[in-house]
Amino acid sequence: MTRIKAPRAVDGRTRNESRSAEPQVSGRGVTINDIARIAGVSKKTVSRVINRSPMVHEDTRARIQAVMDRYRYVPDPQARGLAFRKSFLIGLVYDNPNAQYIVNMMEGALDGLRGSDYELVVHPCDRHSSEFIAGVRHFVDRQKLRGVIVLPPISENEDLIATLKDAGCEYVRVSYAMLDEPSRMLISNDRQAVAEVASYLQSLGHQRIGYIAGPRGFMSARERREGFVEALEKRGLRIPEAMIVEGGYTYESGLAGAESLLSHSPRPTAIFASNDEMAAGVYRAARDLGLDVPRDLSVVGFDDGPIAGRLSPPLTTVRLPIRDIGRMAASKLIAPDPHGRPEDGSSSSLILPHLVVRDSCQPPRS
């Protein structure tokens, strides 16, 4: 094979580029060394263009990009990862019983990574396991992750966060309170959202209201429960303890919780379930008792996942923009901003859920 002699650059252009610098490719693809020789620059300069470094003049960048386009050169992510001692992978770490929440978060993270060189890898874990933190550390080290998105409730675990810092791994925490620097946080203001639910149910005339809380140990469960109870008390309504049951963010726990609440006499005229999966369980319990939603029982959920619009009647629920949260978290990791602004330009790490009124509520029957 004839060795290609590197052309000499003159005034930013290569002499006889098209004639003498064409790569002689036989049985292999064009390499970064070929691109450097054709463009008349160093391999380091090509690498800077590939990695979008600002330390390259625009005319040089354009010339190198044109050469890469001409030969359809695609940088090897593995090789780039070795150069940076990090892979082009973003991790999603979670322990959450709500499958739809995880799916929506994954789709949002993929939205945020689309068009970049990064890929998403997921790591389900068990926060109750003795190997929980060691398992996450092994995942981070094995994959050489650029960063991780940490979902609640494990995003609230400070030992886990300390481990990520020790591993030199960037992270974004999704939670319900400011636990870290704004650049590392996305916060959902659930208290404001459940106050909307309280106001709406009171405006319809409901006074006997049941509540199905999330599982103990989840900050979201605490924020939603406390926020809802406080909002009703400010409006002169008090929920008896017997009208509050704990669920597990699952359909089955919503069914069991609703059966318990509806066994009381007088039974509640409205039930607020703190996620849509549990609200679907309330629908089933009402139907089993021959109750009509919303004529006999008004129901409100939380999340506004796909199931909310598929129930009959469609569910009134709090819209938590889970997919947007995933997208913003991924953007924070691949284009970090010291002030906490994601790549899309939004100025805050605060997410504001809001009530979406559909057909599952009406005034109580007199």
C-alpha positions as YAML, in Angstrom:
chain: A
units: angstrom
residues:
- id: 1
  name: MET
  ca: [0.00, 0.00, 0.00]
- id: 2
  name: THR
  ca: [1.30, 3.43, -0.87]
- id: 3
  name: ARG
  ca: [1.92, 5.55, 2.21]
- id: 4
  name: ILE
  ca: [0.08, 8.87, 2.15]
- id: 5
  name: LYS
  ca: [2.38, 11.78, 2.75]
- id: 6
  name: ALA
  ca: [0.86, 14.47, 4.93]
- id: 7
  name: PRO
  ca: [0.16, 17.59, 2.86]
- id: 8
  name: ARG
  ca: [1.51, 20.93, 3.94]
- id: 9
  name: ALA
  ca: [-1.04, 23.49, 5.04]
- id: 10
  name: VAL
  ca: [-0.78, 26.88, 3.35]
- id: 11
  name: ASP
  ca: [-2.93, 29.77, 4.61]
- id: 12
  name: GLY
  ca: [-5.42, 27.37, 6.19]
- id: 13
  name: ARG
  ca: [-5.79, 25.29, 2.98]
- id: 14
  name: THR
  ca: [-3.98, 22.16, 1.85]
- id: 15
  name: ARG
  ca: [-2.03, 22.07, -1.41]
- id: 16
  name: ASN
  ca: [-3.34, 19.60, -4.00]
- id: 17
  name: GLU
  ca: [-5.69, 18.16, -1.39]
- id: 18
  name: SER
  ca: [-8.04, 16.39, -3.75]
- id: 19
  name: ARG
  ca: [-5.20, 14.85, -5.79]
- id: 20
  name: SER
  ca: [-2.51, 13.78, -3.29]
- id: 21
  name: ALA
  ca: [-4.40, 13.38, -0.03]
- id: 22
  name: GLU
  ca: [-7.17, 11.00, -1.06]
- id: 23
  name: PRO
  ca: [-7.03, 8.08, 1.38]
- id: 24
  name: GLN
  ca: [-6.13, 4.74, -0.10]
- id: 25
  name: VAL
  ca: [-8.68, 2.64, 1.75]
- id: 26
  name: SER
  ca: [-8.54, -1.08, 1.26]
- id: 27
  name: GLY
  ca: [-10.43, -3.39, 3.59]
- id: 28
  name: ARG
  ca: [-10.86, -0.73, 6.27]
- id: 29
  name: GLY
  ca: [-12.76, 2.44, 6.89]
- id: 30
  name: VAL
  ca: [-11.43, 5.97, 6.96]
- id: 31
  name: THR
  ca: [-9.74, 6.72, 10.28]
- id: 32
  name: ILE
  ca: [-9.21, 9.90, 12.22]
- id: 33
  name: ASN
  ca: [-5.59, 9.87, 10.97]
- id: 34
  name: ASP
  ca: [-6.86, 9.88, 7.35]
- id: 35
  name: ILE
  ca: [-9.14, 12.82, 8.11]
- id: 36
  name: ALA
  ca: [-6.26, 14.74, 9.69]
- id: 37
  name: ARG
  ca: [-3.97, 14.10, 6.65]
- id: 38
  name: ILE
  ca: [-6.63, 15.11, 4.12]
- id: 39
  name: ALA
  ca: [-7.57, 18.26, 6.03]
- id: 40
  name: GLY
  ca: [-3.95, 19.16, 6.63]
- id: 41
  name: VAL
  ca: [-4.30, 19.41, 10.39]
- id: 42
  name: SER
  ca: [-3.23, 17.44, 13.41]
- id: 43
  name: LYS
  ca: [-5.15, 14.51, 14.80]
- id: 44
  name: LYS
  ca: [-5.69, 16.59, 17.95]
- id: 45
  name: THR
  ca: [-7.44, 19.29, 15.93]
- id: 46
  name: VAL
  ca: [-9.78, 16.74, 14.35]
- id: 47
  name: SER
  ca: [-10.49, 15.37, 17.83]
- id: 48
  name: ARG
  ca: [-11.39, 18.87, 19.02]
- id: 49
  name: VAL
  ca: [-13.85, 19.27, 16.15]
- id: 50
  name: ILE
  ca: [-15.40, 15.89, 16.91]
- id: 51
  name: ASN
  ca: [-15.80, 16.88, 20.55]
- id: 52
  name: ARG
  ca: [-17.18, 20.32, 19.71]
- id: 53
  name: SER
  ca: [-14.33, 22.15, 21.38]
- id: 54
  name: PRO
  ca: [-14.44, 25.96, 21.05]
- id: 55
  name: MET
  ca: [-10.66, 25.95, 20.58]
- id: 56
  name: VAL
  ca: [-10.88, 25.59, 16.78]
- id: 57
  name: HIS
  ca: [-11.30, 28.43, 14.26]
- id: 58
  name: GLU
  ca: [-14.58, 28.27, 12.38]
- id: 59
  name: ASP
  ca: [-12.97, 28.01, 8.94]
- id: 60
  name: THR
  ca: [-10.81, 25.11, 10.12]
- id: 61
  name: ARG
  ca: [-13.79, 23.47, 11.75]
- id: 62
  name: ALA
  ca: [-15.82, 23.80, 8.54]
- id: 63
  name: ARG
  ca: [-12.98, 22.34, 6.43]
- id: 64
  name: ILE
  ca: [-12.56, 19.34, 8.72]
- id: 65
  name: GLN
  ca: [-16.31, 18.76, 8.90]
- id: 66
  name: ALA
  ca: [-16.51, 18.86, 5.10]
- id: 67
  name: VAL
  ca: [-13.84, 16.18, 4.86]
- id: 68
  name: MET
  ca: [-15.62, 14.02, 7.44]
- id: 69
  name: ASP
  ca: [-18.89, 14.43, 5.54]
- id: 70
  name: ARG
  ca: [-17.26, 13.62, 2.19]
- id: 71
  name: TYR
  ca: [-15.87, 10.33, 3.46]
- id: 72
  name: ARG
  ca: [-18.83, 9.61, 5.73]
- id: 73
  name: TYR
  ca: [-16.53, 9.40, 8.70]
- id: 74
  name: VAL
  ca: [-18.31, 8.49, 11.95]
- id: 75
  name: PRO
  ca: [-16.25, 8.82, 15.17]
- id: 76
  name: ASP
  ca: [-16.01, 5.66, 17.22]
- id: 77
  name: PRO
  ca: [-17.80, 6.35, 20.54]
- id: 78
  name: GLN
  ca: [-15.76, 3.64, 22.26]
- id: 79
  name: ALA
  ca: [-12.51, 5.19, 21.18]
- id: 80
  name: ARG
  ca: [-13.72, 8.62, 22.25]
- id: 81
  name: GLY
  ca: [-14.70, 7.16, 25.59]
- id: 82
  name: LEU
  ca: [-11.22, 5.73, 26.08]
- id: 83
  name: ALA
  ca: [-9.69, 9.10, 25.26]
- id: 84
  name: PHE
  ca: [-11.83, 10.80, 27.88]
- id: 85
  name: ARG
  ca: [-11.71, 7.84, 30.30]
- id: 86
  name: LYS
  ca: [-15.51, 8.02, 30.24]
- id: 87
  name: SER
  ca: [-18.03, 6.30, 27.99]
- id: 88
  name: PHE
  ca: [-20.71, 8.17, 26.11]
- id: 89
  name: LEU
  ca: [-23.35, 6.65, 28.35]
- id: 90
  name: ILE
  ca: [-25.87, 8.20, 30.72]
- id: 91
  name: GLY
  ca: [-27.32, 5.99, 33.45]
- id: 92
  name: LEU
  ca: [-30.86, 5.96, 34.80]
- id: 93
  name: VAL
  ca: [-30.89, 4.56, 38.34]
- id: 94
  name: TYR
  ca: [-34.20, 3.79, 40.04]
- id: 95
  name: ASP
  ca: [-36.18, 1.76, 42.54]
- id: 96
  name: ASN
  ca: [-39.80, 2.62, 41.89]
- id: 97
  name: PRO
  ca: [-42.88, 0.35, 41.74]
- id: 98
  name: ASN
  ca: [-44.64, 2.49, 39.12]
- id: 99
  name: ALA
  ca: [-43.69, 1.00, 35.75]
- id: 100
  name: GLN
  ca: [-45.36, 3.75, 33.71]
- id: 101
  name: TYR
  ca: [-43.42, 6.43, 35.59]
- id: 102
  name: ILE
  ca: [-40.17, 4.69, 34.67]
- id: 103
  name: VAL
  ca: [-41.18, 4.29, 31.01]
- id: 104
  name: ASN
  ca: [-42.12, 7.98, 30.75]
- id: 105
  name: MET
  ca: [-38.86, 9.01, 32.42]
- id: 106
  name: MET
  ca: [-36.84, 6.83, 30.04]
- id: 107
  name: GLU
  ca: [-38.60, 8.28, 27.01]
- id: 108
  name: GLY
  ca: [-37.91, 11.79, 28.26]
- id: 109
  name: ALA
  ca: [-34.23, 11.03, 28.87]
- id: 110
  name: LEU
  ca: [-33.96, 9.62, 25.35]
- id: 111
  name: ASP
  ca: [-35.55, 12.84, 24.05]
- id: 112
  name: GLY
  ca: [-32.86, 14.82, 25.87]
- id: 113
  name: LEU
  ca: [-30.05, 12.69, 24.42]
- id: 114
  name: ARG
  ca: [-31.39, 12.63, 20.86]
- id: 115
  name: GLY
  ca: [-28.97, 14.25, 18.43]
- id: 116
  name: SER
  ca: [-26.04, 13.84, 20.83]
- id: 117
  name: ASP
  ca: [-23.46, 11.07, 20.94]
- id: 118
  name: TYR
  ca: [-24.84, 9.74, 24.21]
- id: 119
  name: GLU
  ca: [-26.89, 6.62, 24.88]
- id: 120
  name: LEU
  ca: [-29.02, 5.65, 27.87]
- id: 121
  name: VAL
  ca: [-28.49, 2.60, 30.07]
- id: 122
  name: VAL
  ca: [-30.82, 1.71, 32.94]
- id: 123
  name: HIS
  ca: [-30.11, 0.18, 36.33]
- id: 124
  name: PRO
  ca: [-33.06, -0.97, 38.45]
- id: 125
  name: CYS
  ca: [-32.05, -1.59, 42.04]
- id: 126
  name: ASP
  ca: [-33.44, -2.49, 45.46]
- id: 127
  name: ARG
  ca: [-32.86, 0.22, 48.03]
- id: 128
  name: HIS
  ca: [-33.54, -2.28, 50.84]
- id: 129
  name: SER
  ca: [-30.75, -4.60, 49.73]
- id: 130
  name: SER
  ca: [-27.44, -4.64, 51.60]
- id: 131
  name: GLU
  ca: [-25.75, -4.49, 48.17]
- id: 132
  name: PHE
  ca: [-27.75, -1.46, 46.98]
- id: 133
  name: ILE
  ca: [-25.04, 1.22, 47.04]
- id: 134
  name: ALA
  ca: [-22.20, -1.14, 46.11]
- id: 135
  name: GLY
  ca: [-24.27, -2.33, 43.15]
- id: 136
  name: VAL
  ca: [-24.77, 1.22, 41.87]
- id: 137
  name: ARG
  ca: [-21.04, 1.93, 42.28]
- id: 138
  name: HIS
  ca: [-20.21, -1.21, 40.30]
- id: 139
  name: PHE
  ca: [-22.63, -0.14, 37.56]
- id: 140
  name: VAL
  ca: [-21.06, 3.32, 37.35]
- id: 141
  name: ASP
  ca: [-17.48, 2.00, 37.28]
- id: 142
  name: ARG
  ca: [-18.16, -0.84, 34.83]
- id: 143
  name: GLN
  ca: [-19.95, 1.39, 32.31]
- id: 144
  name: LYS
  ca: [-17.62, 4.41, 32.89]
- id: 145
  name: LEU
  ca: [-20.72, 6.58, 32.95]
- id: 146
  name: ARG
  ca: [-20.62, 10.25, 32.03]
- id: 147
  name: GLY
  ca: [-23.41, 10.80, 34.54]
- id: 148
  name: VAL
  ca: [-26.56, 9.37, 36.08]
- id: 149
  name: ILE
  ca: [-30.15, 10.45, 36.54]
- id: 150
  name: VAL
  ca: [-31.26, 9.36, 40.01]
- id: 151
  name: LEU
  ca: [-35.00, 8.97, 40.56]
- id: 152
  name: PRO
  ca: [-36.97, 9.13, 43.79]
- id: 153
  name: PRO
  ca: [-36.94, 7.74, 46.38]
- id: 154
  name: ILE
  ca: [-33.25, 6.75, 46.07]
- id: 155
  name: SER
  ca: [-32.40, 10.30, 44.95]
- id: 156
  name: GLU
  ca: [-32.94, 11.22, 48.61]
- id: 157
  name: ASN
  ca: [-30.24, 8.80, 49.83]
- id: 158
  name: GLU
  ca: [-27.21, 10.88, 50.81]
- id: 159
  name: ASP
  ca: [-24.92, 7.84, 51.11]
- id: 160
  name: LEU
  ca: [-25.64, 7.02, 47.47]
- id: 161
  name: ILE
  ca: [-24.89, 10.60, 46.42]
- id: 162
  name: ALA
  ca: [-21.61, 10.52, 48.37]
- id: 163
  name: THR
  ca: [-20.69, 7.32, 46.48]
- id: 164
  name: LEU
  ca: [-21.38, 8.97, 43.11]
- id: 165
  name: LYS
  ca: [-19.19, 11.91, 44.08]
- id: 166
  name: ASP
  ca: [-16.41, 9.55, 45.17]
- id: 167
  name: ALA
  ca: [-16.68, 7.79, 41.80]
- id: 168
  name: GLY
  ca: [-16.29, 11.12, 39.98]
- id: 169
  name: CYS
  ca: [-19.68, 10.60, 38.33]
- id: 170
  name: GLU
  ca: [-21.92, 13.55, 37.53]
- id: 171
  name: TYR
  ca: [-25.56, 13.20, 38.58]
- id: 172
  name: VAL
  ca: [-28.96, 14.87, 38.53]
- id: 173
  name: ARG
  ca: [-31.40, 14.14, 41.34]
- id: 174
  name: VAL
  ca: [-35.17, 14.18, 40.76]
- id: 175
  name: SER
  ca: [-36.94, 14.93, 44.02]
- id: 176
  name: TYR
  ca: [-39.55, 17.01, 45.84]
- id: 177
  name: ALA
  ca: [-37.28, 19.31, 47.85]
- id: 178
  name: MET
  ca: [-34.00, 21.15, 47.31]
- id: 179
  name: LEU
  ca: [-31.44, 18.57, 48.44]
- id: 180
  name: ASP
  ca: [-28.41, 19.75, 46.48]
- id: 181
  name: GLU
  ca: [-27.06, 22.48, 44.22]
- id: 182
  name: PRO
  ca: [-29.66, 23.65, 41.64]
- id: 183
  name: SER
  ca: [-27.48, 22.34, 38.79]
- id: 184
  name: ARG
  ca: [-27.90, 18.84, 40.25]
- id: 185
  name: MET
  ca: [-31.64, 19.02, 40.99]
- id: 186
  name: LEU
  ca: [-35.05, 18.81, 39.37]
- id: 187
  name: ILE
  ca: [-37.80, 19.48, 41.91]
- id: 188
  name: SER
  ca: [-41.53, 18.83, 41.61]
- id: 189
  name: ASN
  ca: [-43.71, 21.21, 43.65]
- id: 190
  name: ASP
  ca: [-46.33, 18.63, 44.59]
- id: 191
  name: ARG
  ca: [-47.72, 20.67, 47.49]
- id: 192
  name: GLN
  ca: [-48.92, 23.36, 45.11]
- id: 193
  name: ALA
  ca: [-50.51, 20.72, 42.88]
- id: 194
  name: VAL
  ca: [-52.43, 18.94, 45.64]
- id: 195
  name: ALA
  ca: [-53.66, 22.30, 46.91]
- id: 196
  name: GLU
  ca: [-55.34, 22.66, 43.49]
- id: 197
  name: VAL
  ca: [-57.04, 19.31, 44.06]
- id: 198
  name: ALA
  ca: [-58.27, 20.39, 47.49]
- id: 199
  name: SER
  ca: [-59.65, 23.64, 46.09]
- id: 200
  name: TYR
  ca: [-61.36, 21.86, 43.20]
- id: 201
  name: LEU
  ca: [-63.07, 19.21, 45.33]
- id: 202
  name: GLN
  ca: [-64.23, 21.82, 47.82]
- id: 203
  name: SER
  ca: [-65.61, 23.97, 45.00]
- id: 204
  name: LEU
  ca: [-67.74, 20.99, 43.92]
- id: 205
  name: GLY
  ca: [-69.15, 20.72, 47.44]
- id: 206
  name: HIS
  ca: [-67.35, 17.57, 48.67]
- id: 207
  name: GLN
  ca: [-66.82, 17.33, 52.43]
- id: 208
  name: ARG
  ca: [-66.36, 13.58, 52.97]
- id: 209
  name: ILE
  ca: [-63.10, 13.01, 51.12]
- id: 210
  name: GLY
  ca: [-60.95, 9.88, 51.26]
- id: 211
  name: TYR
  ca: [-57.24, 9.90, 50.50]
- id: 212
  name: ILE
  ca: [-54.98, 7.05, 49.34]
- id: 213
  name: ALA
  ca: [-51.40, 8.01, 50.14]
- id: 214
  name: GLY
  ca: [-48.20, 6.74, 48.59]
- id: 215
  name: PRO
  ca: [-45.87, 4.32, 50.40]
- id: 216
  name: ARG
  ca: [-44.12, 5.37, 53.58]
- id: 217
  name: GLY
  ca: [-40.52, 6.37, 52.96]
- id: 218
  name: PHE
  ca: [-41.25, 8.16, 49.67]
- id: 219
  name: MET
  ca: [-40.81, 11.93, 49.93]
- id: 220
  name: SER
  ca: [-43.48, 12.31, 47.23]
- id: 221
  name: ALA
  ca: [-45.95, 10.45, 49.47]
- id: 222
  name: ARG
  ca: [-45.17, 12.74, 52.40]
- id: 223
  name: GLU
  ca: [-45.33, 15.95, 50.37]
- id: 224
  name: ARG
  ca: [-48.64, 15.02, 48.73]
- id: 225
  name: ARG
  ca: [-50.28, 13.83, 51.94]
- id: 226
  name: GLU
  ca: [-49.18, 16.76, 54.08]
- id: 227
  name: GLY
  ca: [-49.91, 19.26, 51.34]
- id: 228
  name: PHE
  ca: [-53.42, 17.90, 50.71]
- id: 229
  name: VAL
  ca: [-54.38, 17.72, 54.39]
- id: 230
  name: GLU
  ca: [-53.06, 21.22, 55.07]
- id: 231
  name: ALA
  ca: [-54.80, 22.68, 52.01]
- id: 232
  name: LEU
  ca: [-58.15, 21.22, 53.08]
- id: 233
  name: GLU
  ca: [-57.69, 22.46, 56.67]
- id: 234
  name: LYS
  ca: [-57.08, 25.98, 55.35]
- id: 235
  name: ARG
  ca: [-60.46, 25.67, 53.67]
- id: 236
  name: GLY
  ca: [-62.15, 24.54, 56.85]
- id: 237
  name: LEU
  ca: [-62.24, 20.82, 56.01]
- id: 238
  name: ARG
  ca: [-60.58, 18.08, 58.05]
- id: 239
  name: ILE
  ca: [-59.92, 14.54, 56.87]
- id: 240
  name: PRO
  ca: [-60.35, 12.02, 59.72]
- id: 241
  name: GLU
  ca: [-57.45, 9.56, 60.05]
- id: 242
  name: ALA
  ca: [-59.86, 6.77, 59.14]
- id: 243
  name: MET
  ca: [-60.28, 8.42, 55.72]
- id: 244
  name: ILE
  ca: [-56.53, 8.18, 54.96]
- id: 245
  name: VAL
  ca: [-55.03, 4.84, 53.88]
- id: 246
  name: GLU
  ca: [-51.54, 4.00, 52.68]
- id: 247
  name: GLY
  ca: [-51.05, 2.58, 49.21]
- id: 248
  name: GLY
  ca: [-48.03, 1.37, 47.29]
- id: 249
  name: TYR
  ca: [-48.36, 3.34, 44.03]
- id: 250
  name: THR
  ca: [-49.82, 0.18, 42.43]
- id: 251
  name: TYR
  ca: [-53.22, -0.74, 41.00]
- id: 252
  name: GLU
  ca: [-53.69, -3.46, 43.61]
- id: 253
  name: SER
  ca: [-52.98, -1.12, 46.52]
- id: 254
  name: GLY
  ca: [-55.45, 1.41, 45.09]
- id: 255
  name: LEU
  ca: [-58.11, -1.29, 44.88]
- id: 256
  name: ALA
  ca: [-57.48, -2.39, 48.48]
- id: 257
  name: GLY
  ca: [-57.38, 1.20, 49.74]
- id: 258
  name: ALA
  ca: [-60.64, 2.09, 48.02]
- id: 259
  name: GLU
  ca: [-62.37, -1.03, 49.38]
- id: 260
  name: SER
  ca: [-61.34, 0.06, 52.88]
- id: 261
  name: LEU
  ca: [-62.50, 3.66, 52.43]
- id: 262
  name: LEU
  ca: [-65.79, 2.69, 50.80]
- id: 263
  name: SER
  ca: [-66.61, 0.31, 53.66]
- id: 264
  name: HIS
  ca: [-67.19, 3.28, 55.97]
- id: 265
  name: SER
  ca: [-70.66, 4.61, 56.63]
- id: 266
  name: PRO
  ca: [-71.20, 7.23, 55.51]
- id: 267
  name: ARG
  ca: [-68.74, 6.52, 52.73]
- id: 268
  name: PRO
  ca: [-66.67, 9.27, 51.09]
- id: 269
  name: THR
  ca: [-68.18, 11.13, 48.15]
- id: 270
  name: ALA
  ca: [-64.71, 11.69, 46.64]
- id: 271
  name: ILE
  ca: [-61.38, 9.86, 46.75]
- id: 272
  name: PHE
  ca: [-58.04, 11.39, 45.86]
- id: 273
  name: ALA
  ca: [-55.46, 8.73, 45.00]
- id: 274
  name: SER
  ca: [-51.88, 9.97, 44.94]
- id: 275
  name: ASN
  ca: [-51.12, 8.36, 41.60]
- id: 276
  name: ASP
  ca: [-53.11, 7.22, 38.54]
- id: 277
  name: GLU
  ca: [-52.42, 3.51, 39.00]
- id: 278
  name: MET
  ca: [-54.11, 3.62, 42.40]
- id: 279
  name: ALA
  ca: [-56.92, 5.75, 40.98]
- id: 280
  name: ALA
  ca: [-57.59, 2.97, 38.47]
- id: 281
  name: GLY
  ca: [-57.92, 0.62, 41.43]
- id: 282
  name: VAL
  ca: [-60.51, 2.99, 42.92]
- id: 283
  name: TYR
  ca: [-62.55, 2.72, 39.70]
- id: 284
  name: ARG
  ca: [-62.54, -1.07, 40.02]
- id: 285
  name: ALA
  ca: [-63.57, -1.01, 43.70]
- id: 286
  name: ALA
  ca: [-66.43, 1.40, 42.93]
- id: 287
  name: ARG
  ca: [-67.66, -0.76, 40.07]
- id: 288
  name: ASP
  ca: [-67.55, -3.89, 42.23]
- id: 289
  name: LEU
  ca: [-69.81, -2.13, 44.74]
- id: 290
  name: GLY
  ca: [-72.21, -0.97, 42.04]
- id: 291
  name: LEU
  ca: [-71.14, 2.66, 42.38]
- id: 292
  name: ASP
  ca: [-70.95, 4.95, 39.37]
- id: 293
  name: VAL
  ca: [-68.01, 7.29, 38.76]
- id: 294
  name: PRO
  ca: [-68.65, 10.22, 39.01]
- id: 295
  name: ARG
  ca: [-72.38, 10.08, 39.92]
- id: 296
  name: ASP
  ca: [-71.79, 8.21, 43.18]
- id: 297
  name: LEU
  ca: [-68.07, 8.79, 43.67]
- id: 298
  name: SER
  ca: [-65.69, 11.43, 42.35]
- id: 299
  name: VAL
  ca: [-62.10, 10.30, 41.75]
- id: 300
  name: VAL
  ca: [-58.86, 12.27, 41.28]
- id: 301
  name: GLY
  ca: [-55.43, 10.84, 40.46]
- id: 302
  name: PHE
  ca: [-51.87, 12.12, 40.13]
- id: 303
  name: ASP
  ca: [-49.34, 11.86, 37.23]
- id: 304
  name: ASP
  ca: [-51.58, 12.11, 34.13]
- id: 305
  name: GLY
  ca: [-50.03, 9.04, 32.57]
- id: 306
  name: PRO
  ca: [-51.59, 7.30, 29.53]
- id: 307
  name: ILE
  ca: [-53.97, 5.34, 31.77]
- id: 308
  name: ALA
  ca: [-55.75, 8.57, 32.83]
- id: 309
  name: GLY
  ca: [-57.25, 9.14, 29.39]
- id: 310
  name: ARG
  ca: [-58.09, 5.46, 28.87]
- id: 311
  name: LEU
  ca: [-60.25, 5.05, 31.94]
- id: 312
  name: SER
  ca: [-63.99, 5.46, 31.57]
- id: 313
  name: PRO
  ca: [-64.80, 8.16, 32.38]
- id: 314
  name: PRO
  ca: [-61.45, 9.86, 31.70]
- id: 315
  name: LEU
  ca: [-59.67, 10.63, 34.96]
- id: 316
  name: THR
  ca: [-59.28, 14.08, 36.49]
- id: 317
  name: THR
  ca: [-55.66, 14.11, 37.61]
- id: 318
  name: VAL
  ca: [-52.61, 16.19, 38.37]
- id: 319
  name: ARG
  ca: [-50.33, 16.40, 35.37]
- id: 320
  name: LEU
  ca: [-46.74, 15.73, 36.37]
- id: 321
  name: PRO
  ca: [-44.65, 16.25, 33.21]
- id: 322
  name: ILE
  ca: [-42.57, 13.13, 33.77]
- id: 323
  name: ARG
  ca: [-41.26, 12.96, 30.22]
- id: 324
  name: ASP
  ca: [-40.18, 16.61, 30.40]
- id: 325
  name: ILE
  ca: [-38.39, 15.89, 33.67]
- id: 326
  name: GLY
  ca: [-36.45, 13.06, 32.03]
- id: 327
  name: ARG
  ca: [-35.54, 15.28, 29.09]
- id: 328
  name: MET
  ca: [-34.38, 18.12, 31.33]
- id: 329
  name: ALA
  ca: [-32.34, 15.78, 33.53]
- id: 330
  name: ALA
  ca: [-30.50, 14.34, 30.52]
- id: 331
  name: SER
  ca: [-29.88, 17.84, 29.16]
- id: 332
  name: LYS
  ca: [-28.37, 18.93, 32.46]
- id: 333
  name: LEU
  ca: [-25.88, 16.07, 32.28]
- id: 334
  name: ILE
  ca: [-24.68, 16.50, 28.71]
- id: 335
  name: ALA
  ca: [-24.69, 20.31, 28.73]
- id: 336
  name: PRO
  ca: [-24.30, 21.33, 32.38]
- id: 337
  name: ASP
  ca: [-24.90, 24.95, 33.38]
- id: 338
  name: PRO
  ca: [-23.49, 26.33, 36.63]
- id: 339
  name: HIS
  ca: [-26.79, 28.07, 37.37]
- id: 340
  name: GLY
  ca: [-28.83, 24.89, 36.97]
- id: 341
  name: ARG
  ca: [-30.34, 25.77, 33.62]
- id: 342
  name: PRO
  ca: [-30.93, 22.83, 31.31]
- id: 343
  name: GLU
  ca: [-29.80, 22.92, 27.68]
- id: 344
  name: ASP
  ca: [-33.26, 23.97, 26.47]
- id: 345
  name: GLY
  ca: [-32.87, 27.36, 28.17]
- id: 346
  name: SER
  ca: [-35.41, 27.01, 30.95]
- id: 347
  name: SER
  ca: [-34.21, 29.01, 33.93]
- id: 348
  name: SER
  ca: [-35.36, 26.88, 36.85]
- id: 349
  name: SER
  ca: [-34.99, 23.41, 38.28]
- id: 350
  name: LEU
  ca: [-38.55, 23.63, 39.64]
- id: 351
  name: ILE
  ca: [-41.31, 21.60, 37.98]
- id: 352
  name: LEU
  ca: [-44.89, 22.82, 38.49]
- id: 353
  name: PRO
  ca: [-47.55, 20.09, 38.16]
- id: 354
  name: HIS
  ca: [-51.13, 21.24, 37.58]
- id: 355
  name: LEU
  ca: [-54.66, 19.84, 37.72]
- id: 356
  name: VAL
  ca: [-56.25, 18.53, 34.52]
- id: 357
  name: VAL
  ca: [-60.04, 18.39, 34.86]
- id: 358
  name: ARG
  ca: [-61.81, 15.61, 32.97]
- id: 359
  name: ASP
  ca: [-65.02, 13.67, 33.63]
- id: 360
  name: SER
  ca: [-64.39, 11.74, 36.84]
- id: 361
  name: CYS
  ca: [-65.70, 14.38, 39.24]
- id: 362
  name: GLN
  ca: [-69.01, 16.12, 39.87]
- id: 363
  name: PRO
  ca: [-70.83, 17.60, 42.88]
- id: 364
  name: PRO
  ca: [-71.87, 14.99, 45.46]
- id: 365
  name: ARG
  ca: [-75.41, 13.65, 45.35]
- id: 366
  name: SER
  ca: [-77.61, 15.29, 47.94]
...
